[in-house]
Amino acid sequence: MHSVEVVAERRYAVEVGILWREKLEEILAIHQRAIIFAPQFVVERFSLEGLVSDRVLLHILPEGENQKTIHEWERALDRCAAHNLTRSDAVIAIGGGATTDLTGFVAASWLRGIAWYAIPTTLAAMVDAAIGGKTGLNTVHGKNLVGAFYSPAGVYIDISFLDSLSDRDFAAGLAEVIKTGFIGEAKILELLVATRDLNEVRPLAEELIALSAGFKARVVSGDFREGRLREILNYGHTLGHAIEKAEKFQLRHGEAVAIGLVFAGELSSVAVGLDAEAVALHRSLLSRFELPTQYPASALPMLIETMRGDKKARGDQMRFIGLESIGTPTWLEAITVDQISQAYGRISS
Ligand code: GLY
């Protein structure tokens, strides 16, 4: 078992390699009442109905990004009211990143803050979404534009959930792991470069998750509210989020981020001279795991429009995270549309 501590507005542990049912029993022993939030397929696959009692309710969510709506948030608050959740009670997310984002935001807003726990079931949630206390919703204006920084009381990662994950979902989560390798956790790249395909990566999952979670925990502990340092976790995400919006969330987050990572590598080459070998490593690693690395040329004007509304933008200035070299992220503050077009020209199909 690996355990790392996050120090934010509260301290909490991210434990990798636990048994989720044991952890859940521990959580339920601390709180008088609780609501478990999970999408239907997770409820069925892991027999969550059996956990219901007079103290513990199950709140079923739609799948994917569809659960991160104002309507679902309101429906969840109604359930908190119906179960009389008080400030000593808790909500527990069992699911992927969308479930942890919504559950965390319900916890942040109900009674101005109750405890919440994350039991992530996807690789993407284990290495990214469940850790760090970014909670929130999507609106018509864009992804994650409404939310709160609100830490969980614990993140419990049982890697046996990964056995039920499709290769496509596993690879999508791997995009975030690869990102972490590029921005600072060298051991991740060392491990992945030595593999040939997903079958060779799956046995490394626990080590890769522990490395990714440990890196993220350090960054979040240094800058919980994303004053600056935490922005490095956004490497590849500025274009990635714009692609997700363009695709109406039909691409996996990690698939859009994979394209965004290659773009970020190319933009780093244009803006700060990242060497060609490092850029090539982005393409070769991501395509090895069958992640996309290209996007249509015709989409650029729409993508630029969306990137102007990115949370890192300041006034009219689009900002990106780039790399000076592998492991050394940098802030690209004064990027021109010409530089974006040049970099995008190298990733467009
Ligand atoms: N997913 C990026 C962050 O948590 O800051």
Residues whose N, C-alpha, C, O or C-beta is under 5 A from the ligand:
A	BS01	LIG	I131 G132 K134 R230 L233
